[in-house]
Amino acid sequence: VTFARTEGIISAPEPNHAIKVVIDEALKCKESGESKTILLAHSGHGHVDMAAYDAYLSGKLQDYEYPTEKIEEALAQLPKVG
């Protein structure tokens, strides 16, 4: 969300992980005083659910944490591999 608010670009889910790492690295440099060039390769599929992003950015989307029991139940249904 920080990137979207500061840069005006709403990223696809894929590059958001890289954006988080870049922001964290920039904050480390700011804290330590280190000068560093940080390159971000930004990409994505472009099929973003804009209505969901709008709801999130305007504070209308409920912050929901999926119950641990349900996660464990679903994982128990997966086939054993290896």
N, C-alpha and C positions, 0 to 999 in steps of 0.2 A: 504494500500500500504506500510505503514511503516513496518508492520510485515513481509510482503513478501520480502521487500528489506533487512531487518536486519536478518531474520531467514531463508530465502531461501525457505519458504513454501508458496504456493499460496492456500489460504483457500477457501473453499466453502462459499457461501453467508451466511449460517446460523451462523457459529462461528464468522463471522466478527463483529457482534454487541458486542459479549462478548470480543473480542480482543480490540475493541475501549474502552470499560469500563476499562479493565485491564491497558491499556496504560494510560488512564486518571488518574486512581488511582495511578499508579507508578509515574506519574509526580507530583501529589499532595504530595506524600511521599518525593520525591526529593526536592520539594519546602519547605516543612515543616521540613525536616530532620528526619521524622519519619521512623523507620525501621519496615517493615511489610512483611510478607510472603503473596504473592498473587498467588493463584492457578487458572490456566486456564484449563478447560476441553475442548479440541479441538476435534471437530467432523465435519462431513459433508457427503453429499451423493456422492461426487466424480465425479459427472457429470458436471464438470465445463467447460464452453466455453473457452478453452485455447487460441483460436485465438483472442477472445475479450480481454482477460487479456494481451496477448502479445501486441496487438494494444494499450491498455491503458498504459501499463508500458513503451512502447517506444514512447509515446506522439503522436500516430497517431489517437487516438480515439477522436472524436469531443465531447466537453463538451456541452451537449444539455439540456436545461431546458424546460420541457413541458409547453406550454402556460396555464396560469391560466384559461382562457376562456374555453379551451378544457376540462380541469379537471372539471370545474363547469358544463359544458354541459354533460359530462359523468355521473357525480354524480346525475344530475337531472333525468337521465334515470333509476336510481336504484329504486326498489320498496320500499315503506315505510314499515318499520318494527317496531312493538311495538306500 
